Amino acid sequence: MYLNADWRILTVGDGDLSFSNALYTHIKPSKLVASTYDSAATIEQKYENNALSPLKAHNVDVLNSFDVTNPVCWQALGQNQHSFDVVIFQFPLIPAFVGREAYESNTRQSSMNVLNRALLHQFIKYANEFALNPNGPMLCYITSKDVKPYREWNIEGTLNKGLQAEYLGQMPFDISHFEGYKIRNVDRDKHVKDTSGITYVFSPKTSPELVCELSPYLSKPTYLTPNHCSLCRVGPYIALEDETKHLNAKKHQQMLRLESDWQAWLTQFYSTHSQP
């Protein structure tokens, strides 16, 4: 993950705040604001070793109960609205629903796959509308795992459909560069295995200066090129027969259904919300 120390950084959904604390300690950005989905009381209760107190001791603003899908929370940035160069969402995941009834109620209209895509789509949308400075690089970083189910969210494909922010590329996330950062289970005080991470980069800006700064770190996977299936991340096809066989395969048909569900969510969302 490339970060410029001159950038003004907002972190969102930083469970125990250890990532934000690592940023403050090792990157020392010109400005840092951290936010969590949980309340301060919940953080203290859920995570025995959290960085809430250390960050406050360093006068880093911490916003708790910050829901990235709620524009009211973004508006609560107050004087910090439109003041950031990059907004970072590390290993986002919809919290597990407690009990069968809660799960069935929340997934009756949308699958977990769609709910997670919706979380990230709204993150990019509202970060651009409320947090990012139009005179800066306007970067959204999403770091996710390169395993199921995360790789089935098509982050580099249709996640940003309808938004001005473009997918610029991706870069490896090396946790060893962020000493003290612990990837936590979203619901409890448990350290998750350091699975290989990828940081996906989005921005409405494509200025030569920004491209020049980021190009040494960014790449785009080969499965996004012709003669590949970007949904399933396979290819190149050796022959037309191979392509036909893949397109008819159970895995590809499943991915098509997920894409169809995602397009339906986008249609519903923008029928009840103003266009970006």
PyRosetta script that sets phi, psi and omega in degrees:
from pyrosetta import init, pose_from_sequence

init()
pose = pose_from_sequence("MYLNADWRILTVGDGDLSFSNALYTHIKPSKLVASTYDSAATIEQKYENNALSPLKAHNVDVLNSFDVTNPVCWQALGQNQHSFDVVIFQFPLIPAFVGREAYESNTRQSSMNVLNRALLHQFIKYANEFALNPNGPMLCYITSKDVKPYREWNIEGTLNKGLQAEYLGQMPFDISHFEGYKIRNVDRDKHVKDTSGITYVFSPKTSPELVCELSPYLSKPTYLTPNHCSLCRVGPYIALEDETKHLNAKKHQQMLRLESDWQAWLTQFYSTHSQP")
pose.set_psi(1, 121.1)
pose.set_omega(1, 178.1)
pose.set_phi(2, -89.2)
pose.set_psi(2, 130.1)
pose.set_omega(2, 175.9)
pose.set_phi(3, -136.1)
pose.set_psi(3, 133.2)
pose.set_omega(3, 177.2)
pose.set_phi(4, -94.2)
pose.set_psi(4, 126.4)
pose.set_omega(4, -177.3)
pose.set_phi(5, -61.5)
pose.set_psi(5, -19.0)
pose.set_omega(5, 178.6)
pose.set_phi(6, -82.7)
pose.set_psi(6, -9.4)
pose.set_omega(6, -179.1)
pose.set_phi(7, -74.6)
pose.set_psi(7, 150.4)
pose.set_omega(7, 173.5)
pose.set_phi(8, -96.8)
pose.set_psi(8, 122.0)
pose.set_omega(8, -167.0)
pose.set_phi(9, -116.8)
pose.set_psi(9, 135.7)
pose.set_omega(9, 170.1)
pose.set_phi(10, -118.3)
pose.set_psi(10, 127.3)
pose.set_omega(10, 173.1)
pose.set_phi(11, -103.9)
pose.set_psi(11, 142.7)
pose.set_omega(11, 177.9)
pose.set_phi(12, -126.0)
pose.set_psi(12, 150.8)
pose.set_omega(12, 177.0)
pose.set_phi(13, 59.9)
pose.set_psi(13, 33.1)
pose.set_omega(13, -176.9)
pose.set_phi(14, -88.3)
pose.set_psi(14, 85.9)
pose.set_omega(14, -171.3)
pose.set_phi(15, -33.6)
pose.set_psi(15, -69.6)
pose.set_omega(15, -178.2)
pose.set_phi(16, -100.9)
pose.set_psi(16, 5.4)
pose.set_omega(16, 177.9)
pose.set_phi(17, 70.1)
pose.set_psi(17, 11.6)
pose.set_omega(17, -179.2)
pose.set_phi(18, -70.0)
pose.set_psi(18, -28.9)
pose.set_omega(18, 177.2)
pose.set_phi(19, -68.6)
pose.set_psi(19, -46.4)
pose.set_omega(19, 178.9)
pose.set_phi(20, -61.1)
pose.set_psi(20, -39.0)
pose.set_omega(20, 179.4)
pose.set_phi(21, -66.2)
pose.set_psi(21, -38.6)
pose.set_omega(21, 177.0)
pose.set_phi(22, -65.5)
pose.set_psi(22, -38.2)
pose.set_omega(22, 176.0)
pose.set_phi(23, -60.8)
pose.set_psi(23, -46.4)
pose.set_omega(23, -178.9)
pose.set_phi(24, -62.0)
pose.set_psi(24, -41.8)
pose.set_omega(24, -174.5)
pose.set_phi(25, -73.4)
pose.set_psi(25, -42.6)
pose.set_omega(25, -169.8)
pose.set_phi(26, -105.4)
pose.set_psi(26, -26.4)
pose.set_omega(26, -180.0)
pose.set_phi(27, -98.4)
pose.set_psi(27, -37.4)
pose.set_omega(27, -177.2)
pose.set_phi(28, 51.8)
pose.set_psi(28, 60.5)
pose.set_omega(28, 179.9)
pose.set_phi(29, -65.4)
pose.set_psi(29, 159.7)
pose.set_omega(29, -178.1)
pose.set_phi(30, -62.7)
pose.set_psi(30, -28.3)
pose.set_omega(30, 176.7)
pose.set_phi(31, -151.1)
pose.set_psi(31, 139.0)
pose.set_omega(31, 178.9)
pose.set_phi(32, -140.4)
pose.set_psi(32, 128.3)
pose.set_omega(32, 171.1)
pose.set_phi(33, -126.8)
pose.set_psi(33, 131.7)
pose.set_omega(33, -179.7)
pose.set_phi(34, -111.3)
pose.set_psi(34, 151.5)
pose.set_omega(34, 176.9)
pose.set_phi(35, -143.8)
pose.set_psi(35, 153.6)
pose.set_omega(35, -179.9)
pose.set_phi(36, -133.7)
pose.set_psi(36, 150.6)
pose.set_omega(36, 175.3)
pose.set_phi(37, -71.4)
pose.set_psi(37, -37.1)
pose.set_omega(37, -179.2)
pose.set_phi(38, -77.0)
pose.set_psi(38, 158.0)
pose.set_omega(38, 171.7)
pose.set_phi(39, -72.5)
pose.set_psi(39, 164.9)
pose.set_omega(39, 178.3)
pose.set_phi(40, -60.5)
pose.set_psi(40, -41.2)
pose.set_omega(40, -179.4)
pose.set_phi(41, -63.4)
pose.set_psi(41, -40.5)
pose.set_omega(41, 179.4)
pose.set_phi(42, -66.2)
pose.set_psi(42, -39.8)
pose.set_omega(42, 178.5)
pose.set_phi(43, -60.5)
pose.set_psi(43, -46.5)
pose.set_omega(43, -179.7)
pose.set_phi(44, -62.7)
pose.set_psi(44, -35.8)
pose.set_omega(44, -178.5)
pose.set_phi(45, -78.5)
pose.set_psi(45, -39.7)
pose.set_omega(45, -174.0)
pose.set_phi(46, -78.0)
pose.set_psi(46, -42.2)
pose.set_omega(46, -174.4)
pose.set_phi(47, -114.3)
pose.set_psi(47, 110.9)
pose.set_omega(47, -179.4)
pose.set_phi(48, -61.0)
pose.set_psi(48, -42.0)
pose.set_omega(48, 178.1)
pose.set_phi(49, -107.3)
pose.set_psi(49, 91.6)
pose.set_omega(49, 178.0)
pose.set_phi(50, -118.7)
pose.set_psi(50, 165.4)
pose.set_omega(50, -174.9)
pose.set_phi(51, -106.8)
pose.set_psi(51, 20.6)
pose.set_omega(51, -178.6)
pose.set_phi(52, -61.2)
pose.set_psi(52, -50.8)
pose.set_omega(52, -178.8)
pose.set_phi(53, -66.8)
pose.set_psi(53, -45.3)
pose.set_omega(53, 177.8)
pose.set_phi(54, -57.8)
pose.set_psi(54, -41.2)
pose.set_omega(54, -179.9)
pose.set_phi(55, -65.9)
pose.set_psi(55, -42.7)
pose.set_omega(55, 178.8)
pose.set_phi(56, -65.7)
pose.set_psi(56, -33.0)
pose.set_omega(56, 177.7)
pose.set_phi(57, -65.3)
pose.set_psi(57, -27.5)
pose.set_omega(57, 177.8)
pose.set_phi(58, -93.9)
pose.set_psi(58, 11.7)
pose.set_omega(58, 178.6)
pose.set_phi(59, 61.9)
pose.set_psi(59, 32.0)
pose.set_omega(59, 173.7)
pose.set_phi(60, -88.3)
pose.set_psi(60, 125.1)
pose.set_omega(60, 178.6)
pose.set_phi(61, -65.9)
pose.set_psi(61, 131.3)
pose.set_omega(61, 177.7)
pose.set_phi(62, -123.2)
pose.set_psi(62, 121.5)
pose.set_omega(62, 178.7)
pose.set_phi(63, -103.6)
pose.set_psi(63, 117.8)
pose.set_omega(63, 179.3)
pose.set_phi(64, -99.8)
pose.set_psi(64, 164.9)
pose.set_omega(64, -177.7)
pose.set_phi(65, 56.2)
pose.set_psi(65, 42.1)
pose.set_omega(65, -177.2)
pose.set_phi(66, -100.8)
pose.set_psi(66, 107.1)
pose.set_omega(66, -178.7)
pose.set_phi(67, -98.5)
pose.set_psi(67, 113.7)
pose.set_omega(67, -174.7)
pose.set_phi(68, -67.0)
pose.set_psi(68, -14.7)
pose.set_omega(68, 179.0)
pose.set_phi(69, -90.7)
pose.set_psi(69, -0.4)
pose.set_omega(69, -177.2)
pose.set_phi(70, -111.8)
pose.set_psi(70, 110.1)
pose.set_omega(70, -178.7)
pose.set_phi(71, -59.5)
pose.set_psi(71, -25.5)
pose.set_omega(71, 178.5)
pose.set_phi(72, -62.2)
pose.set_psi(72, -37.0)
pose.set_omega(72, 178.2)
pose.set_phi(73, -65.5)
pose.set_psi(73, -40.2)
pose.set_omega(73, 177.9)
pose.set_phi(74, -66.3)
pose.set_psi(74, -37.7)
pose.set_omega(74, 177.7)
pose.set_phi(75, -64.8)
pose.set_psi(75, -25.6)
pose.set_omega(75, 179.0)
pose.set_phi(76, -71.5)
pose.set_psi(76, -2.9)
pose.set_omega(76, 172.9)
pose.set_phi(77, -62.7)
pose.set_psi(77, -20.3)
pose.set_omega(77, 176.0)
pose.set_phi(78, 59.4)
pose.set_psi(78, -123.6)
pose.set_omega(78, -178.6)
pose.set_phi(79, -67.7)
pose.set_psi(79, -11.9)
pose.set_omega(79, 177.6)
pose.set_phi(80, -87.5)
pose.set_psi(80, -0.1)
pose.set_omega(80, 175.9)
pose.set_phi(81, -62.4)
pose.set_psi(81, 141.3)
pose.set_omega(81, 176.7)
pose.set_phi(82, 56.6)
pose.set_psi(82, 36.3)
pose.set_omega(82, -176.5)
pose.set_phi(83, -123.1)
pose.set_psi(83, 5.2)
pose.set_omega(83, -174.5)
pose.set_phi(84, -110.8)
pose.set_psi(84, 153.5)
pose.set_omega(84, 176.2)
pose.set_phi(85, -96.3)
pose.set_psi(85, -29.7)
pose.set_omega(85, 179.4)
pose.set_phi(86, -146.3)
pose.set_psi(86, 139.3)
pose.set_omega(86, 173.4)
pose.set_phi(87, -117.4)
pose.set_psi(87, 130.9)
pose.set_omega(87, -171.0)
pose.set_phi(88, -119.4)
pose.set_psi(88, 130.9)
pose.set_omega(88, 177.1)
pose.set_phi(89, -123.0)
pose.set_psi(89, 109.1)
pose.set_omega(89, -175.7)
pose.set_phi(90, -93.4)
pose.set_psi(90, 123.0)
pose.set_omega(90, 174.5)
pose.set_phi(91, 45.1)
pose.set_psi(91, 56.8)
pose.set_omega(91, -178.9)
pose.set_phi(92, -67.5)
pose.set_psi(92, 146.4)
pose.set_omega(92, 178.7)
pose.set_phi(93, -163.0)
pose.set_psi(93, 133.0)
pose.set_omega(93, 175.4)
pose.set_phi(94, -61.7)
pose.set_psi(94, 131.1)
pose.set_omega(94, 177.3)
pose.set_phi(95, -59.3)
pose.set_psi(95, 149.0)
pose.set_omega(95, 178.5)
pose.set_phi(96, -66.7)
pose.set_psi(96, 143.6)
pose.set_omega(96, 176.9)
pose.set_phi(97, -86.2)
pose.set_psi(97, 133.8)
pose.set_omega(97, -175.2)
pose.set_phi(98, -84.3)
pose.set_psi(98, 114.1)
pose.set_omega(98, 177.7)
pose.set_phi(99, 92.4)
pose.set_psi(99, 152.0)
pose.set_omega(99, -177.9)
pose.set_phi(100, -62.4)
pose.set_psi(100, -40.5)
pose.set_omega(100, -178.2)
pose.set_phi(101, -63.0)
pose.set_psi(101, -43.6)
pose.set_omega(101, 179.4)
pose.set_phi(102, -65.2)
pose.set_psi(102, -40.9)
pose.set_omega(102, 179.3)
pose.set_phi(103, -62.7)
pose.set_psi(103, -48.9)
pose.set_omega(103, -177.8)
pose.set_phi(104, -65.0)
pose.set_psi(104, -35.8)
pose.set_omega(104, 179.4)
pose.set_phi(105, -65.4)
pose.set_psi(105, -41.5)
pose.set_omega(105, -175.9)
pose.set_phi(106, -81.6)
pose.set_psi(106, -19.6)
pose.set_omega(106, -178.5)
pose.set_phi(107, -110.1)
pose.set_psi(107, 12.8)
pose.set_omega(107, -178.9)
pose.set_phi(108, -64.0)
pose.set_psi(108, -38.2)
pose.set_omega(108, -178.1)
pose.set_phi(109, -104.7)
pose.set_psi(109, -23.9)
pose.set_omega(109, -178.8)
pose.set_phi(110, -139.3)
pose.set_psi(110, 137.2)
pose.set_omega(110, 178.4)
pose.set_phi(111, -74.2)
pose.set_psi(111, 168.1)
pose.set_omega(111, 176.6)
pose.set_phi(112, -61.2)
pose.set_psi(112, -34.1)
pose.set_omega(112, 177.3)
pose.set_phi(113, -59.4)
pose.set_psi(113, -48.7)
pose.set_omega(113, -179.3)
pose.set_phi(114, -67.8)
pose.set_psi(114, -39.3)
pose.set_omega(114, -179.7)
pose.set_phi(115, -62.7)
pose.set_psi(115, -38.2)
pose.set_omega(115, 178.4)
pose.set_phi(116, -71.3)
pose.set_psi(116, -39.0)
pose.set_omega(116, 174.9)
pose.set_phi(117, -62.7)
pose.set_psi(117, -41.7)
pose.set_omega(117, -179.6)
pose.set_phi(118, -62.4)
pose.set_psi(118, -38.6)
pose.set_omega(118, 176.6)
pose.set_phi(119, -57.5)
pose.set_psi(119, -47.0)
pose.set_omega(119, -177.3)
pose.set_phi(120, -73.4)
pose.set_psi(120, -36.9)
pose.set_omega(120, 177.8)
pose.set_phi(121, -60.8)
pose.set_psi(121, -46.5)
pose.set_omega(121, 179.9)
pose.set_phi(122, -68.5)
pose.set_psi(122, -31.9)
pose.set_omega(122, 174.1)
pose.set_phi(123, -58.0)
pose.set_psi(123, -50.3)
pose.set_omega(123, -179.8)
pose.set_phi(124, -63.9)
pose.set_psi(124, -44.2)
pose.set_omega(124, -178.3)
pose.set_phi(125, -58.4)
pose.set_psi(125, -53.6)
pose.set_omega(125, -173.8)
pose.set_phi(126, -77.0)
pose.set_psi(126, -29.3)
pose.set_omega(126, 175.2)
pose.set_phi(127, -61.1)
pose.set_psi(127, -41.1)
pose.set_omega(127, 179.0)
pose.set_phi(128, -72.1)
pose.set_psi(128, -34.7)
pose.set_omega(128, -177.5)
pose.set_phi(129, -76.5)
pose.set_psi(129, -31.9)
pose.set_omega(129, -170.4)
pose.set_phi(130, -122.7)
pose.set_psi(130, -29.2)
pose.set_omega(130, -169.2)
pose.set_phi(131, -104.5)
pose.set_psi(131, -38.6)
pose.set_omega(131, -171.3)
pose.set_phi(132, -82.0)
pose.set_psi(132, 139.9)
pose.set_omega(132, 179.1)
pose.set_phi(133, -79.7)
pose.set_psi(133, 120.8)
pose.set_omega(133, -177.7)
pose.set_phi(134, -63.1)
pose.set_psi(134, -15.3)
pose.set_omega(134, 178.4)
pose.set_phi(135, -91.8)
pose.set_psi(135, -0.5)
pose.set_omega(135, 179.5)
pose.set_phi(136, -107.7)
pose.set_psi(136, -166.6)
pose.set_omega(136, -178.3)
pose.set_phi(137, -72.2)
pose.set_psi(137, -18.4)
pose.set_omega(137, 177.4)
pose.set_phi(138, 53.3)
pose.set_psi(138, 59.3)
pose.set_omega(138, -175.0)
pose.set_phi(139, -99.9)
pose.set_psi(139, 137.2)
pose.set_omega(139, 168.0)
pose.set_phi(140, -114.2)
pose.set_psi(140, 124.3)
pose.set_omega(140, 176.3)
pose.set_phi(141, -108.2)
pose.set_psi(141, 127.8)
pose.set_omega(141, 172.4)
pose.set_phi(142, -122.6)
pose.set_psi(142, 116.2)
pose.set_omega(142, 176.8)
pose.set_phi(143, -101.2)
pose.set_psi(143, 125.6)
pose.set_omega(143, -177.4)
pose.set_phi(144, -137.9)
pose.set_psi(144, 169.0)
pose.set_omega(144, -178.6)
pose.set_phi(145, -89.1)
pose.set_psi(145, 146.0)
pose.set_omega(145, -178.6)
pose.set_phi(146, -93.1)
pose.set_psi(146, 48.2)
pose.set_omega(146, 178.2)
pose.set_phi(147, -140.8)
pose.set_psi(147, 167.0)
pose.set_omega(147, 173.9)
pose.set_phi(148, -66.7)
pose.set_psi(148, 147.7)
pose.set_omega(148, -0.9)
pose.set_phi(149, -88.2)
pose.set_psi(149, -2.0)
pose.set_omega(149, -172.9)
pose.set_phi(150, -61.7)
pose.set_psi(150, -38.8)
pose.set_omega(150, -177.0)
pose.set_phi(151, -73.6)
pose.set_psi(151, -5.9)
pose.set_omega(151, 177.7)
pose.set_phi(152, -93.1)
pose.set_psi(152, 8.0)
pose.set_omega(152, -179.7)
pose.set_phi(153, -89.0)
pose.set_psi(153, -5.0)
pose.set_omega(153, 178.8)
pose.set_phi(154, 51.6)
pose.set_psi(154, 48.2)
pose.set_omega(154, -176.3)
pose.set_phi(155, -59.5)
pose.set_psi(155, -41.0)
pose.set_omega(155, -176.5)
pose.set_phi(156, -85.4)
pose.set_psi(156, 2.7)
pose.set_omega(156, -177.0)
pose.set_phi(157, -107.4)
pose.set_psi(157, -87.5)
pose.set_omega(157, -172.2)
pose.set_phi(158, -109.4)
pose.set_psi(158, 10.4)
pose.set_omega(158, -179.1)
pose.set_phi(159, -58.2)
pose.set_psi(159, -39.1)
pose.set_omega(159, -174.1)
pose.set_phi(160, -96.0)
pose.set_psi(160, 16.9)
pose.set_omega(160, -178.7)
pose.set_phi(161, -60.0)
pose.set_psi(161, 130.6)
pose.set_omega(161, -179.4)
pose.set_phi(162, 90.1)
pose.set_psi(162, -4.8)
pose.set_omega(162, 179.8)
pose.set_phi(163, -106.3)
pose.set_psi(163, 156.0)
pose.set_omega(163, 177.9)
pose.set_phi(164, -77.4)
pose.set_psi(164, -24.6)
pose.set_omega(164, -179.8)
pose.set_phi(165, -67.7)
pose.set_psi(165, 128.5)
pose.set_omega(165, -179.3)
pose.set_phi(166, -100.3)
pose.set_psi(166, 152.7)
pose.set_omega(166, 172.4)
pose.set_phi(167, -77.4)
pose.set_psi(167, 115.3)
pose.set_omega(167, -177.4)
pose.set_phi(168, -91.5)
pose.set_psi(168, -22.6)
pose.set_omega(168, -176.9)
pose.set_phi(169, 145.2)
pose.set_psi(169, -168.8)
pose.set_omega(169, -178.0)
pose.set_phi(170, -144.1)
pose.set_psi(170, 162.3)
pose.set_omega(170, -179.1)
pose.set_phi(171, -143.8)
pose.set_psi(171, 152.8)
pose.set_omega(171, 179.0)
pose.set_phi(172, -67.0)
pose.set_psi(172, 147.7)
pose.set_omega(172, 173.1)
pose.set_phi(173, -107.3)
pose.set_psi(173, 118.1)
pose.set_omega(173, -179.5)
pose.set_phi(174, -108.1)
pose.set_psi(174, 106.9)
pose.set_omega(174, -175.2)
pose.set_phi(175, -66.0)
pose.set_psi(175, -21.1)
pose.set_omega(175, -179.4)
pose.set_phi(176, -66.0)
pose.set_psi(176, -16.5)
pose.set_omega(176, 177.0)
pose.set_phi(177, -80.8)
pose.set_psi(177, -4.7)
pose.set_omega(177, -176.3)
pose.set_phi(178, -128.7)
pose.set_psi(178, 70.4)
pose.set_omega(178, -176.4)
pose.set_phi(179, -57.1)
pose.set_psi(179, 131.8)
pose.set_omega(179, -179.7)
pose.set_phi(180, 95.7)
pose.set_psi(180, -10.9)
pose.set_omega(180, -179.7)
pose.set_phi(181, -78.6)
pose.set_psi(181, 127.8)
pose.set_omega(181, 177.7)
pose.set_phi(182, -119.2)
pose.set_psi(182, 124.0)
pose.set_omega(182, 176.2)
pose.set_phi(183, -80.3)
pose.set_psi(183, 112.6)
pose.set_omega(183, -172.5)
pose.set_phi(184, -97.2)
pose.set_psi(184, 152.8)
pose.set_omega(184, 166.8)
pose.set_phi(185, -62.8)
pose.set_psi(185, 138.1)
pose.set_omega(185, -172.7)
pose.set_phi(186, -64.8)
pose.set_psi(186, -22.0)
pose.set_omega(186, -173.8)
pose.set_phi(187, -112.8)
pose.set_psi(187, -8.9)
pose.set_omega(187, -176.8)
pose.set_phi(188, -155.4)
pose.set_psi(188, 172.0)
pose.set_omega(188, -176.0)
pose.set_phi(189, -81.6)
pose.set_psi(189, 74.6)
pose.set_omega(189, 178.8)
pose.set_phi(190, -137.7)
pose.set_psi(190, 133.5)
pose.set_omega(190, -179.1)
pose.set_phi(191, -82.9)
pose.set_psi(191, 121.1)
pose.set_omega(191, -178.9)
pose.set_phi(192, -82.8)
pose.set_psi(192, 145.4)
pose.set_omega(192, 178.1)
pose.set_phi(193, -54.5)
pose.set_psi(193, 138.6)
pose.set_omega(193, -178.2)
pose.set_phi(194, -74.4)
pose.set_psi(194, 74.4)
pose.set_omega(194, 178.0)
pose.set_phi(195, -68.2)
pose.set_psi(195, 150.6)
pose.set_omega(195, 177.4)
pose.set_phi(196, -52.3)
pose.set_psi(196, 128.8)
pose.set_omega(196, -177.6)
pose.set_phi(197, -114.4)
pose.set_psi(197, 150.6)
pose.set_omega(197, 176.2)
pose.set_phi(198, -127.7)
pose.set_psi(198, 132.4)
pose.set_omega(198, 176.1)
pose.set_phi(199, -100.7)
pose.set_psi(199, 116.7)
pose.set_omega(199, 179.5)
pose.set_phi(200, -92.8)
pose.set_psi(200, 136.1)
pose.set_omega(200, -172.1)
pose.set_phi(201, -115.9)
pose.set_psi(201, 129.1)
pose.set_omega(201, 179.1)
pose.set_phi(202, -128.1)
pose.set_psi(202, 143.8)
pose.set_omega(202, 175.0)
pose.set_phi(203, -166.2)
pose.set_psi(203, 146.1)
pose.set_omega(203, 172.5)
pose.set_phi(204, -79.6)
pose.set_psi(204, -7.0)
pose.set_omega(204, -177.0)
pose.set_phi(205, -94.5)
pose.set_psi(205, 135.2)
pose.set_omega(205, 174.4)
pose.set_phi(206, -134.7)
pose.set_psi(206, 37.1)
pose.set_omega(206, -178.6)
pose.set_phi(207, -66.2)
pose.set_psi(207, 150.7)
pose.set_omega(207, 178.7)
pose.set_phi(208, -56.8)
pose.set_psi(208, -35.1)
pose.set_omega(208, -179.6)
pose.set_phi(209, -64.8)
pose.set_psi(209, -43.9)
pose.set_omega(209, -179.8)
pose.set_phi(210, -68.8)
pose.set_psi(210, -43.5)
pose.set_omega(210, 178.7)
pose.set_phi(211, -59.8)
pose.set_psi(211, -41.3)
pose.set_omega(211, 179.8)
pose.set_phi(212, -64.5)
pose.set_psi(212, -40.6)
pose.set_omega(212, -178.8)
pose.set_phi(213, -68.9)
pose.set_psi(213, -38.1)
pose.set_omega(213, -174.3)
pose.set_phi(214, -91.1)
pose.set_psi(214, -25.0)
pose.set_omega(214, -171.4)
pose.set_phi(215, -55.8)
pose.set_psi(215, -33.6)
pose.set_omega(215, 178.3)
pose.set_phi(216, -66.1)
pose.set_psi(216, -16.3)
pose.set_omega(216, -174.1)
pose.set_phi(217, -109.3)
pose.set_psi(217, -22.1)
pose.set_omega(217, -174.7)
pose.set_phi(218, -93.4)
pose.set_psi(218, 148.2)
pose.set_omega(218, 172.2)
pose.set_phi(219, -147.1)
pose.set_psi(219, 164.6)
pose.set_omega(219, 173.7)
pose.set_phi(220, -124.1)
pose.set_psi(220, 134.2)
pose.set_omega(220, -175.7)
pose.set_phi(221, -66.8)
pose.set_psi(221, 152.1)
pose.set_omega(221, -178.1)
pose.set_phi(222, -65.4)
pose.set_psi(222, -23.7)
pose.set_omega(222, -177.9)
pose.set_phi(223, -70.4)
pose.set_psi(223, -5.3)
pose.set_omega(223, 174.8)
pose.set_phi(224, -89.9)
pose.set_psi(224, -2.8)
pose.set_omega(224, -179.4)
pose.set_phi(225, -90.8)
pose.set_psi(225, 164.6)
pose.set_omega(225, 179.3)
pose.set_phi(226, -57.5)
pose.set_psi(226, 158.0)
pose.set_omega(226, 179.6)
pose.set_phi(227, 70.9)
pose.set_psi(227, 21.0)
pose.set_omega(227, 176.1)
pose.set_phi(228, -130.6)
pose.set_psi(228, 163.1)
pose.set_omega(228, 169.9)
pose.set_phi(229, -105.0)
pose.set_psi(229, 106.6)
pose.set_omega(229, -177.2)
pose.set_phi(230, -69.0)
pose.set_psi(230, -29.0)
pose.set_omega(230, 179.8)
pose.set_phi(231, -65.2)
pose.set_psi(231, -44.8)
pose.set_omega(231, -176.1)
pose.set_phi(232, -97.4)
pose.set_psi(232, -6.2)
pose.set_omega(232, 179.2)
pose.set_phi(233, 60.2)
pose.set_psi(233, 46.3)
pose.set_omega(233, 179.2)
pose.set_phi(234, -126.1)
pose.set_psi(234, 161.2)
pose.set_omega(234, 179.0)
pose.set_phi(235, 129.2)
pose.set_psi(235, 177.7)
pose.set_omega(235, 1.1)
pose.set_phi(236, -75.4)
pose.set_psi(236, 154.1)
pose.set_omega(236, 176.0)
pose.set_phi(237, -71.9)
pose.set_psi(237, 136.2)
pose.set_omega(237, 178.9)
pose.set_phi(238, -78.0)
pose.set_psi(238, -36.4)
pose.set_omega(238, -179.0)
pose.set_phi(239, -151.1)
pose.set_psi(239, 168.2)
pose.set_omega(239, 179.1)
pose.set_phi(240, -58.3)
pose.set_psi(240, -34.0)
pose.set_omega(240, 178.9)
pose.set_phi(241, -62.2)
pose.set_psi(241, -39.7)
pose.set_omega(241, 178.0)
pose.set_phi(242, -64.8)
pose.set_psi(242, -42.4)
pose.set_omega(242, 179.2)
pose.set_phi(243, -63.7)
pose.set_psi(243, -45.4)
pose.set_omega(243, 179.7)
pose.set_phi(244, -61.4)
pose.set_psi(244, -42.1)
pose.set_omega(244, 179.5)
pose.set_phi(245, -62.4)
pose.set_psi(245, -42.0)
pose.set_omega(245, 179.6)
pose.set_phi(246, -66.8)
pose.set_psi(246, -44.9)
pose.set_omega(246, -177.7)
pose.set_phi(247, -62.7)
pose.set_psi(247, -25.1)
pose.set_omega(247, 178.9)
pose.set_phi(248, -93.9)
pose.set_psi(248, -3.4)
pose.set_omega(248, -176.3)
pose.set_phi(249, -72.0)
pose.set_psi(249, 154.5)
pose.set_omega(249, -178.1)
pose.set_phi(250, -59.6)
pose.set_psi(250, -41.3)
pose.set_omega(250, -179.1)
pose.set_phi(251, -61.2)
pose.set_psi(251, -46.4)
pose.set_omega(251, -178.7)
pose.set_phi(252, -65.8)
pose.set_psi(252, -39.5)
pose.set_omega(252, 178.7)
pose.set_phi(253, -63.4)
pose.set_psi(253, -36.6)
pose.set_omega(253, 176.1)
pose.set_phi(254, -64.1)
pose.set_psi(254, -43.0)
pose.set_omega(254, 179.4)
pose.set_phi(255, -65.3)
pose.set_psi(255, -35.9)
pose.set_omega(255, 176.9)
pose.set_phi(256, -63.8)
pose.set_psi(256, -38.4)
pose.set_omega(256, 178.1)
pose.set_phi(257, -65.9)
pose.set_psi(257, -40.2)
pose.set_omega(257, 177.3)
pose.set_phi(258, -62.8)
pose.set_psi(258, -40.6)
pose.set_omega(258, 178.2)
pose.set_phi(259, -65.0)
pose.set_psi(259, -40.2)
pose.set_omega(259, 178.9)
pose.set_phi(260, -63.6)
pose.set_psi(260, -42.0)
pose.set_omega(260, 177.6)
pose.set_phi(261, -62.8)
pose.set_psi(261, -38.2)
pose.set_omega(261, -179.7)
pose.set_phi(262, -66.8)
pose.set_psi(262, -43.3)
pose.set_omega(262, 178.4)
pose.set_phi(263, -62.7)
pose.set_psi(263, -35.4)
pose.set_omega(263, 177.9)
pose.set_phi(264, -66.2)
pose.set_psi(264, -38.9)
pose.set_omega(264, 178.0)
pose.set_phi(265, -64.4)
pose.set_psi(265, -43.9)
pose.set_omega(265, 179.7)
pose.set_phi(266, -59.6)
pose.set_psi(266, -43.9)
pose.set_omega(266, 179.2)
pose.set_phi(267, -61.0)
pose.set_psi(267, -45.0)
pose.set_omega(267, -179.9)
pose.set_phi(268, -66.2)
pose.set_psi(268, -43.5)
pose.set_omega(268, -177.8)
pose.set_phi(269, -61.1)
pose.set_psi(269, -46.8)
pose.set_omega(269, -175.7)
pose.set_phi(270, -82.2)
pose.set_psi(270, -7.9)
pose.set_omega(270, 171.9)
pose.set_phi(271, -78.8)
pose.set_psi(271, -18.9)
pose.set_omega(271, -179.8)
pose.set_phi(272, -115.2)
pose.set_psi(272, -0.3)
pose.set_omega(272, 178.2)
pose.set_phi(273, -128.7)
pose.set_psi(273, 151.9)
pose.set_omega(273, 177.0)
pose.set_phi(274, -67.8)
pose.set_psi(274, 146.5)
pose.set_omega(274, 179.2)
pose.set_phi(275, -64.9)
pose.set_psi(275, 147.6)
pose.set_omega(275, -179.5)
pose.set_phi(276, -66.3)
pose.dump_pdb("model.pdb")
